[in-house]
Amino acid sequence: ADADPTQRDAAKRAWHAHLIAVGDGPGELALLRQELRSADDHLALLQALQRWDRPREAVQAAEQAWRAHPQHPGLEAALLAVYERDGWDDEALVLRRAAFERAPSVTAYHALLQAATQAGADVAQERERCWALLDSARGFTAETLAGLRLDLWRSEGRFDEALAWLSVPRPLPAMALRRWVQALPAEHDSAAADWLKRLLADELRHARPPFEGALALVRDTLARLSPEAGRLWLAWLKLEQRAQPAFVQALRGL
């Protein structure tokens, strides 16, 4: 009868550990190549090839793994690592493009632009392509993509572009807007204060004692105003929110 699967796996792990301990690289690689079913199996082989300094075989194994389990994040990262380590810049750029198209993010965006630089591609053109993608990305709400735009502009320090874009009303995720406002330089204090006041108005619609979120927004707004303007606005806020005496009481501590 066949051995119990649990016992077989335990025996294989023990033999694998022994091969590593005695420094038997060929034996370990042969063992790992016996079963390449799961993504973890492929990752184990790839890690062993790198540990035993088999760079060419590592590239081949990473590509085989990626073909067997496309879009697996661990295998994608492993393939990118060997491509970038060995100077396969064009191949790395293709993967970075696909990763951004599949799941656009600030991290994926900057990794793509860095890959374009490494590959000698037109970085400005690559950037334009990314932004155009945000107009047609599937599987994401308009609000989510709006938040990503703000995060990208924030990460690049392109505040004037963001301010111009924000002149048109649109759904915006509060957290992304808050991150963007907090990053605005002092020259944009007036705009920052205006946006913080809008965020505060939204927060107060569902705020409850002890009002941590609302009070944090009030403090951030005051930091963007001159002392006199802050004093006047705070007095107006207390009057405006008189229907919420608990909040007005909390404001007295500011």
PAZAPA-4460 file (N, C-alpha, C; in steps of 0.05 Angstrom, whole numbers, plus 32768, in hexadecimal, padded with zeros to 4 digits):
% residues 254
    n_x    n_y    n_z   ca_x   ca_y   ca_z    c_x    c_y    c_z   seq   type   mol
   8011   7FE8   8000   8000   8000   8000   8012   8019   8000     1      A     A
   8007   802E   7FF4   8016   8047   7FF4   8019   8052   8010     2      D     A
   802F   805F   8014   8034   806C   802E   801F   8082   8033     3      A     A
   801A   8086   804C   8008   809C   8053   8013   80B6   8049     4      D     A
   8003   80C7   803C   800D   80E1   8031   801B   80F2   8046     5      P     A
   8010   80F2   805E   801C   8103   8073   8038   80F8   8079     6      T     A
   803B   80DE   807C   8055   80D2   8082   8068   80D6   806B     7      Q     A
   805E   80D4   8052   806F   80D8   803B   807A   80F4   803A     8      R     A
   8068   8108   803F   8071   8124   803F   8085   8129   8055     9      D     A
   8081   811D   806D   8093   8120   8083   80AF   8114   807C    10      A     A
   80AE   80FD   806F   80C8   80F0   8067   80D6   8101   8053    11      A     A
   80C7   810D   8040   80D3   811D   802C   80E0   8136   8038    12      K     A
   80D2   8142   804B   80DD   815A   8059   80F7   8153   8068    13      R     A
   80F6   813C   8075   810E   8134   8084   8126   812F   8072    14      A     A
   8120   8121   805B   8136   811C   8048   8140   8136   803B    15      W     A
   812D   8149   8036   8135   8163   802B   8147   8171   803F    16      H     A
   8140   8171   8058   8151   817F   806D   816C   8172   806F    17      A     A
   816D   8157   806C   8187   8149   806D   8198   8151   8055    18      H     A
   818D   8153   803D   819C   815B   8026   81A8   8177   8029    19      L     A
   8199   8189   8034   81A3   81A4   8039   81B9   81A3   804D    20      I     A
   81B5   8194   8063   81C9   8192   8078   81E4   8188   806F    21      A     A
   81E3   8174   805D   81FD   8168   8054   8208   8176   803B    22      V     A
   81F9   818B   8032   8203   819A   801B   8201   818C   8000    23      G     A
   81ED   817B   7FFE   81E9   816C   7FE5   81D6   817B   7FD2    24      D     A
   81E1   818F   7FC4   81D1   819F   7FB2   81C3   818F   7F9C    25      G     A
   81D2   817F   7F8D   81C5   8170   7F78   81AF   815E   7F83    26      P     A
   81B3   8152   7F9A   819F   8141   7FA6   8186   8151   7FAD    27      G     A
   818A   8168   7FB9   8173   8179   7FC0   8163   8181   7FA8    28      E     A
   8171   818A   7F93   8164   8193   7F7B   8154   817C   7F6D    29      L     A
   8161   8165   7F6D   8153   814E   7F61   813A   8147   7F71    30      A     A
   813B   8149   7F8B   8123   8143   7F9C   810D   8158   7F96    31      L     A
   8114   8171   7F95   8100   8186   7F91   80F4   8185   7F75    32      L     A
   8103   817B   7F62   80F9   8179   7F46   80E5   8161   7F43    33      R     A
   80E5   814F   7F56   80D3   8138   7F53   80B6   8140   7F52    34      Q     A
   80AE   8154   7F62   8092   815C   7F63   8091   817A   7F62    35      E     A
   8088   8184   7F4B   8084   81A1   7F48   8067   81A5   7F41    36      L     A
   8056   81A3   7F56   8039   81A6   7F52   802F   81C1   7F5B    37      R     A
   8035   81C8   7F73   802B   81E1   7F7E   803F   81F8   7F7A    38      S     A
   8035   8210   7F7E   8047   8228   7F7C   805D   8226   7F91    39      A     A
   8056   821B   7FA8   806B   8218   7FBD   8081   8205   7FB5    40      D     A
   8079   81F0   7FA6   808E   81DD   7F9C   80A1   81EC   7F8A    41      D     A
   8096   81FD   7F78   80A7   820C   7F65   80B9   8220   7F74    42      H     A
   80AD   822D   7F88   80BD   8240   7F98   80D4   8232   7FA6    43      L     A
   80CF   821B   7FB1   80E4   820C   7FC0   80FB   8205   7FAD    44      A     A
   80F4   81FD   7F95   8109   81F6   7F81   8119   820F   7F7A    45      L     A
   810B   8225   7F75   8118   823E   7F6D   812B   8248   7F83    46      L     A
   8121   8246   7F9B   8132   824F   7FB2   814B   823D   7FB4    47      Q     A
   8148   8223   7FB0   815F   8211   7FB1   8173   8217   7F9B    48      A     A
   8169   821C   7F83   817B   8223   7F6D   818B   823C   7F72    49      L     A
   817E   824F   7F7F   818C   8268   7F86   81A0   8263   7F9C    50      Q     A
   8199   8252   7FAF   81AA   824B   7FC5   81C4   823D   7FBC    51      R     A
   81C0   822C   7FA7   81D7   821D   7F9D   81E4   822A   7F85    52      W     A
   81DD   8244   7F81   81EA   8255   7F6D   81E7   8249   7F51    53      D     A
   81CE   8244   7F49   81C8   823A   7F2E   81B7   8250   7F20    54      R     A
   81C3   8267   7F19   81B3   827D   7F0F   81A4   8277   7EF5    55      P     A
   81B1   8269   7EE2   81A3   8264   7EC9   818B   8251   7ECD    56      R     A
   818F   823C   7EDD   817A   822A   7EE3   8164   8238   7EF4    57      E     A
   816B   824B   7F04   8158   825A   7F14   8145   826A   7F02    58      A     A
   8150   8276   7EED   813F   8285   7EDA   812C   8271   7ECC    59      V     A
   8136   825B   7EC3   8125   8247   7EB6   810F   823D   7EC8    60      Q     A
   8117   8237   7EE1   8103   822E   7EF5   80EE   8243   7EFB    61      A     A
   80F7   825C   7EFD   80E4   8271   7F03   80D0   8275   7EEC    62      A     A
   80DA   8273   7ED4   80C8   8276   7EBC   80B4   825E   7EBB    63      E     A
   80BF   8246   7EC0   80AD   822F   7EC0   8098   8231   7ED6    64      Q     A
   80A0   823A   7EED   808D   823E   7F03   8077   8252   7EFC    65      A     A
   807F   8268   7EEF   806D   827D   7EE8   8059   8273   7ED3    66      W     A
   8062   8263   7EC0   8050   8258   7EAC   803C   8245   7EB9    67      R     A
   8045   8236   7ECD   8033   8223   7EDB   801F   8231   7EED    68      A     A
   8028   8247   7EF9   8016   8255   7F0C   8017   8273   7F06    69      H     A
   800B   827B   7EF0   800C   8297   7EE8   7FFE   82A9   7EFD    70      P     A
   8009   82C0   7F02   7FFF   82D4   7F14   8001   82CD   7F31    71      Q     A
   800F   82B7   7F38   8014   82B1   7F54   8028   82C6   7F5E    72      H     A
   8021   82D5   7F73   8032   82EB   7F7C   804E   82E3   7F84    73      P     A
   8051   82CD   7F92   806B   82C4   7F9A   807D   82BC   7F83    74      G     A
   8071   82AF   7F6F   8081   82A7   7F58   8087   82BE   7F46    75      L     A
   8074   82D1   7F44   8079   82EA   7F35   8091   82F9   7F41    76      E     A
   8091   82FB   7F5B   80A7   8309   7F69   80C1   82FB   7F65    77      A     A
   80C0   82E0   7F65   80D8   82D0   7F62   80E3   82D4   7F45    78      A     A
   80D1   82D3   7F32   80DA   82D6   7F16   80E5   82F2   7F11    79      L     A
   80D8   8306   7F1C   80E3   8321   7F1A   80FE   8324   7F27    80      L     A
   8101   8317   7F3E   811B   8318   7F4C   8132   830D   7F3B    81      A     A
   812D   82F6   7F2E   8143   82EA   7F1E   8147   82FA   7F04    82      V     A
   8132   8305   7EF8   8135   8316   7EE1   8145   832F   7EE8    83      Y     A
   813E   833C   7EFD   814B   8355   7F04   8168   8350   7F0E    84      E     A
   816C   8339   7F1B   8187   8333   7F24   819A   832E   7F0D    85      R     A
   818F   8321   7EF8   81A0   8318   7EE2   819F   832C   7ECA    86      D     A
   8192   8342   7ECD   8192   8356   7EB8   817F   8351   7EA1    87      G     A
   816A   8341   7EA6   8156   833C   7E91   8141   8352   7E93    88      W     A
   814A   836A   7E8B   813B   8382   7E90   8121   8384   7E80    89      D     A
   8122   837B   7E67   810A   837D   7E56   80F5   8369   7E60    90      D     A
   80FE   8351   7E68   80EB   833E   7E73   80DE   8347   7E8D    91      E     A
   80EF   8354   7E9E   80E5   835F   7EB7   80D0   8375   7EB2    92      A     A
   80D5   8386   7E9D   80C3   839B   7E97   80A8   8390   7E8E    93      L     A
   80A8   837B   7E7F   808F   836E   7E76   807F   8365   7E8E    94      V     A
   808C   8358   7EA1   807F   834F   7EB9   8074   8366   7ECA    95      L     A
   8084   837B   7ECD   807B   8392   7EDC   8063   839F   7ED0    96      R     A
   8062   83A0   7EB5   804B   83AC   7EA8   8032   839B   7EAE    97      R     A
   8035   8381   7EAB   801E   836F   7EB0   8014   8372   7ECD    98      A     A
   8027   8374   7EE0   8020   8376   7EFC   8010   8390   7F02    99      A     A
   8019   83A6   7EF5   800A   83BF   7EF9   7FEF   83BE   7EED   100      F     A
   7FED   83B2   7ED5   7FD3   83B0   7EC8   7FBF   839F   7ED9   101      E     A
   7FCA   838A   7EE4   7FB9   8378   7EF4   7FB1   8384   7F0F   102      R     A
   7FC3   8391   7F1C   7FBE   839C   7F36   7FCC   83B7   7F39   103      A     A
   7FC2   83CC   7F2E   7FD0   83E6   7F30   7FD2   83EF   7F4D   104      P     A
   7FEA   83F9   7F54   7FEF   8403   7F6F   8007   8415   7F6D   105      S     A
   800C   8424   7F83   8023   8436   7F83   803D   8426   7F81   106      V     A
   803E   8410   7F8F   8056   83FF   7F8F   805B   83F4   7F73   107      T     A
   8046   83E9   7F66   8049   83DE   7F4C   8050   83F3   7F37   108      A     A
   8046   840B   7F3B   804B   8421   7F29   8069   8429   7F29   109      Y     A
   8074   842D   7F41   8090   8435   7F42   80A3   841E   7F3B   110      H     A
   809B   8406   7F41   80AB   83EF   7F38   80AC   83ED   7F1A   111      A     A
   8095   83F4   7F0D   8094   83F3   7EF0   80A5   8409   7EE4   112      L     A
   80A4   8421   7EEF   80B4   8437   7EE4   80D2   8431   7EE9   113      L     A
   80D9   8425   7EFF   80F5   841D   7F04   80FD   8408   7EEF   114      Q     A
   80EC   83F5   7EEA   80F2   83E0   7ED6   80F6   83ED   7EBA   115      A     A
   80E5   8401   7EB4   80E8   840F   7E9A   8103   841D   7E98   116      A     A
   810B   8429   7EAE   8125   8436   7EAF   813B   8422   7EAA   117      T     A
   813A   840B   7EB8   814E   83F6   7EB5   8150   83EB   7E99   118      Q     A
   8138   83EA   7E8C   8137   83DE   7E71   813D   83F3   7E5C   119      A     A
   8142   840C   7E63   8147   8421   7E50   812F   8429   7E40   120      G     A
   8117   8424   7E4B   80FE   842C   7E3E   80F8   844A   7E43   121      A     A
   80E5   8454   7E35   80DD   8470   7E38   80CC   8472   7E51   122      D     A
   80D7   847C   7E67   80C9   847C   7E81   80B1   848F   7E80   123      V     A
   80B3   84A6   7E73   809C   84B8   7E71   8085   84AB   7E62   124      A     A
   808C   849C   7E4D   8077   848E   7E3E   806A   8478   7E4F   125      Q     A
   807B   846B   7E5E   8071   8455   7E70   805E   8461   7E85   126      E     A
   8065   8478   7E8F   8054   8486   7EA3   8039   848D   7E97   127      R     A
   803A   8498   7E7F   8021   849F   7E71   800F   8487   7E6D   128      E     A
   801C   8471   7E66   800D   8458   7E62   7FFF   844F   7E7C   129      R     A
   800D   8451   7E92   8001   844A   7EAC   7FE9   845B   7EB2   130      C     A
   7FEC   8475   7EAE   7FD5   8487   7EB5   7FBE   8482   7EA2   131      W     A
   7FC3   847C   7E89   7FAE   8476   7E76   7F9F   845C   7E7F   132      A     A
   7FAE   844A   7E8A   7FA2   8431   7E93   7F8E   8436   7EA9   133      L     A
   7F93   844A   7EB9   7F81   8450   7ECF   7F65   845A   7EC5   134      L     A
   7F64   8461   7EAC   7F4A   846A   7EA1   7F39   8452   7E98   135      D     A
   7F46   843B   7E96   7F38   8424   7E8B   7F3C   840A   7E9A   136      S     A
   7F49   840C   7EB2   7F4F   83F4   7EC1   7F35   83E6   7EC9   137      A     A
   7F34   83CC   7EC5   7F1C   83BC   7ECB   7F1E   83B0   7EE7   138      R     A
   7F06   83AD   7EF3   7F05   83A0   7F0D   7F09   83B3   7F24   139      G     A
   7F0A   83CD   7F1E   7F0F   83E1   7F34   7EF9   83F7   7F31   140      F     A
   7EEF   8400   7F48   7EDC   8415   7F48   7EE9   8430   7F41   141      T     A
   7ED9   8443   7F37   7EE4   845D   7F31   7EF0   846A   7F4A   142      A     A
   7EE3   8465   7F61   7EED   8471   7F7A   7F08   8465   7F81   143      E     A
   7F0C   844B   7F7E   7F25   843E   7F84   7F3B   8449   7F72   144      T     A
   7F36   844C   7F58   7F4A   8457   7F46   7F50   8474   7F4B   145      L     A
   7F3B   8483   7F55   7F40   849F   7F5C   7F54   84A0   7F73   146      A     A
   7F50   848E   7F87   7F62   848E   7F9E   7F7E   8486   7F95   147      G     A
   7F81   8474   7F82   7F9B   846C   7F78   7FA9   8483   7F6A   148      L     A
   7F99   8492   7F5B   7FA5   84AA   7F4E   7FB0   84BD   7F62   149      R     A
   7FA1   84C2   7F78   7FAB   84D4   7F8C   7FC5   84C9   7F99   150      L     A
   7FC5   84AF   7F9E   7FDD   84A3   7FAA   7FF5   84A5   7F98   151      D     A
   7FF0   84A2   7F7E   8006   84A4   7F6A   8011   84C0   7F69   152      L     A
   7FFE   84D3   7F67   8008   84EF   7F66   8017   84F6   7F80   153      W     A
   800C   84ED   7F96   801A   84F2   7FB0   8036   84E6   7FB0   154      R     A
   8038   84CE   7FA6   8052   84C0   7FA6   8067   84CE   7F94   155      S     A
   805D   84DC   7F80   806E   84EB   7F6D   8071   8508   7F74   156      E     A
   8062   8512   7F88   8062   852E   7F8F   8056   8540   7F7A   157      G     A
   8044   8535   7F6A   8037   8545   7F54   801D   8550   7F5E   158      R     A
   801F   8562   7F71   8007   856C   7F7E   7FF6   857F   7F6D   159      F     A
   8003   858E   7F5B   7FF4   85A0   7F4A   7FE2   8591   7F37   160      D     A
   7FEC   857A   7F2C   7FDC   856A   7F1B   7FC4   855F   7F2A   161      E     A
   7FC8   8556   7F42   7FB2   854C   7F52   7F9D   8561   7F58   162      A     A
   7FA7   8579   7F5F   7F95   858F   7F66   7F84   8596   7F4E   163      L     A
   7F90   8596   7F36   7F80   859C   7F1E   7F6B   8587   7F19   164      A     A
   7F73   856E   7F1D   7F60   8558   7F19   7F49   8558   7F2D   165      W     A
   7F4F   8561   7F45   7F3B   8562   7F5A   7F28   8579   7F57   166      L     A
   7F2D   858A   7F44   7F1A   85A1   7F40   7EFF   8597   7F35   167      S     A
   7EFF   857F   7F2B   7EE6   8573   7F21   7EDC   8560   7F37   168      V     A
   7EC3   8564   7F41   7EB9   8552   7F56   7EB7   8535   7F4D   169      P     A
   7EBF   8523   7F5F   7EBF   8506   7F59   7EC0   84F7   7F73   170      R     A
   7EB7   84DE   7F73   7EB9   84CD   7F8B   7ED7   84C8   7F92   171      P     A
   7EDD   84CC   7FAB   7EF9   84C9   7FB4   7EF9   84B9   7FCE   172      L     A
   7F0B   84A5   7FD0   7F0D   8497   7FEA   7F1A   84A9   7FFF   173      P     A
   7F0E   84AA   8016   7F17   84BD   802B   7F34   84B8   8033   174      A     A
   7F3C   849F   8036   7F57   849A   8040   7F6C   84A3   802C   175      M     A
   7F68   849E   8012   7F7B   84A7   7FFE   7F7C   84C5   7FFD   176      A     A
   7F65   84D2   7FFF   7F64   84EF   8000   7F72   84FA   8018   177      L     A
   7F6F   84ED   802F   7F7C   84F6   8047   7F9B   84F3   8044   178      R     A
   7FA4   84DD   8039   7FC1   84D9   8035   7FCC   84EF   8022   179      R     A
   7FBD   84F6   800D   7FC5   850A   7FFA   7FC6   8525   8007   180      W     A
   7FB2   852C   8017   7FB1   8546   8024   7FC8   8549   8038   181      V     A
   7FCD   8534   8047   7FE3   8535   805B   7FFE   853A   804D   182      Q     A
   8001   8530   8034   801A   8533   8027   801D   854E   8018   183      A     A
   8008   855E   8016   8009   8578   8008   801E   858A   8016   184      L     A
   8030   8595   8006   8044   85A7   8012   8037   85C1   801C   185      P     A
   8046   85D0   802C   803B   85E8   8039   8030   85FD   8025   186      A     A
   803B   85FD   800D   8032   8611   7FF9   8015   860C   7FF2   187      E     A
   800B   85F4   7FF8   7FEF   85ED   7FF2   7FDE   85EB   800C   188      H     A
   7FE6   85FA   8020   7FD7   85F9   803A   7FBA   8600   8036   189      D     A
   7FB4   8613   8026   7F98   861C   8022   7F87   8605   8017   190      S     A
   7F92   85F9   8002   7F83   85E2   7FF6   7F81   85CB   8009   191      A     A
   7F96   85C6   8018   7F95   85B0   802C   7F80   85B5   8041   192      A     A
   7F7E   85CE   804B   7F6A   85D4   805F   7F4E   85D0   8054   193      A     A
   7F49   85D9   803B   7F2F   85D5   802E   7F27   85B8   802D   194      D     A
   7F3B   85A7   8024   7F34   858A   8022   7F31   857D   803D   195      W     A
   7F40   8586   8050   7F3D   857B   806B   7F21   8582   8077   196      L     A
   7F18   859A   8070   7EFD   85A2   807A   7EE7   8590   806C   197      K     A
   7EEB   8589   8053   7ED8   8577   8046   7ED9   855B   8052   198      R     A
   7EF1   8552   8058   7EF4   8538   8065   7EE6   8538   8081   199      L     A
   7EE9   854E   808F   7EDD   8551   80A9   7EBF   8550   80A7   200      L     A
   7EB4   855E   8093   7E97   855E   8090   7E8C   8541   808B   201      A     A
   7E9B   8532   807B   7E93   8516   8077   7E96   8505   8090   202      D     A
   7EAB   850A   809F   7EB0   84FB   80B7   7E9B   8500   80CC   203      E     A
   7E92   8519   80CE   7E7E   8520   80E2   7E62   8515   80DD   204      L     A
   7E5E   850B   80C5   7E43   84FF   80BF   7E3F   84E6   80CF   205      R     A
   7E55   84D8   80D7   7E52   84BF   80E5   7E64   84BE   80FE   206      H     A
   7E6F   84D5   8106   7E82   84D5   811C   7E73   84D0   8137   207      A     A
   7E80   84C2   8149   7E76   84BD   8163   7E8C   84C3   8178   208      R     A
   7E84   84C8   8191   7E98   84CD   81A6   7EAB   84B5   81A7   209      P     A
   7EC5   84B9   81AB   7ED2   84D2   81B3   7EDC   84E2   819B   210      P     A
   7ED3   84DD   8182   7ED8   84EE   816B   7EF6   84EF   8163   211      F     A
   7F05   84D9   8167   7F21   84DA   8160   7F27   84E3   8144   212      E     A
   7F18   84D6   8131   7F1D   84DD   8115   7F17   84FA   810E   213      G     A
   7F00   8504   8118   7EF8   851F   8113   7F0C   8533   811F   214      A     A
   7F14   852D   8138   7F26   8540   8146   7F42   8540   8138   215      L     A
   7F4A   8529   812E   7F64   8528   811F   7F62   853A   8106   216      A     A
   7F4B   8539   80F9   7F48   854A   80E1   7F47   8568   80E9   217      L     A
   7F3A   856E   80FF   7F3A   858A   8108   7F56   8593   810E   218      V     A
   7F66   8583   811C   7F82   858B   8122   7F92   858E   8108   219      R     A
   7F8E   857C   80F5   7F9D   857F   80DB   7F95   8598   80CD   220      D     A
   7F7B   859F   80CE   7F72   85B7   80C0   7F7E   85D0   80CE   221      T     A
   7F7D   85D1   80E8   7F89   85E8   80F7   7FA6   85EC   80F0   222      L     A
   7FB4   85D5   80EC   7FD1   85D7   80E6   7FD5   85E4   80CA   223      A     A
   7FC1   85E3   80B9   7FC4   85EF   809E   7FBA   860C   809D   224      R     A
   7FAE   8616   80B3   7FA4   8631   80B3   7FB5   8643   80C4   225      L     A
   7FB4   865D   80BF   7FC2   8670   80D0   7FB4   8670   80EB   226      S     A
   7FC1   8678   8100   7FB4   8679   811B   7F9A   8687   811B   227      P     A
   7F98   869F   810E   7F7F   86AE   810E   7F6A   869F   80FE   228      E     A
   7F71   8695   80E6   7F5D   8686   80D6   7F54   866D   80E5   229      A     A
   7F67   8660   80F3   7F5F   8648   8102   7F4C   864E   8119   230      G     A
   7F51   8665   8126   7F40   866C   813D   7F23   8672   8133   231      R     A
   7F21   8680   811D   7F07   8687   8112   7EF9   866E   8108   232      L     A
   7F08   865C   80FA   7EFB   8644   80F0   7EF1   8632   8107   233      W     A
   7F02   8630   811C   7EFA   861F   8132   7EE1   862A   8140   234      L     A
   7EDF   8644   8142   7EC7   8650   814E   7EAF   864B   813C   235      A     A
   7EB2   864C   8122   7E9C   8646   8110   7E94   8629   8112   236      W     A
   7EA8   8617   8114   7EA3   85FA   8116   7E92   85F4   812F   237      L     A
   7E99   8600   8145   7E89   85FB   815E   7E6D   8604   815A   238      K     A
   7E69   861A   814C   7E4D   8624   8147   7E3F   8612   8134   239      L     A
   7E4D   8609   811F   7E41   85F8   810A   7E39   85DD   8115   240      E     A
   7E48   85D3   8129   7E43   85B8   8134   7E35   85B9   814F   241      Q     A
   7E27   85CF   8154   7E1A   85D1   816F   7E05   85BB   8173   242      R     A
   7DFB   85AE   815E   7DE8   8598   8161   7DF6   857F   816C   243      A     A
   7E11   857F   816C   7E20   8569   8177   7E30   8574   818F   244      Q     A
   7E24   8578   81A6   7E31   8584   81BD   7E4A   8574   81C6   245      P     A
   7E49   855A   81C3   7E60   854A   81CB   7E78   8550   81BB   246      A     A
   7E74   8555   81A1   7E8B   855C   818F   7E95   8578   8195   247      F     A
   7E82   858A   819A   7E8A   85A6   81A0   7E9A   85A6   81BA   248      V     A
   7E92   8595   81CD   7EA1   8593   81E6   7EBD   8588   81E1   249      Q     A
   7EBF   8575   81D0   7ED9   856A   81C9   7EEB   857F   81BC   250      A     A
   7EDF   8591   81AD   7EEF   85A6   819F   7EFB   85B9   81B3   251      L     A
   7EF0   85BB   81CB   7EFA   85CE   81DE   7F17   85C7   81E7   252      R     A
   7F1E   85AE   81E3   7F39   85A6   81EB   7F4E   85AD   81D7   253      G     A
   7F46   85B8   81C0   7F5A   85BF   81AB   7F65   85DB   81AF   254      L     A
***
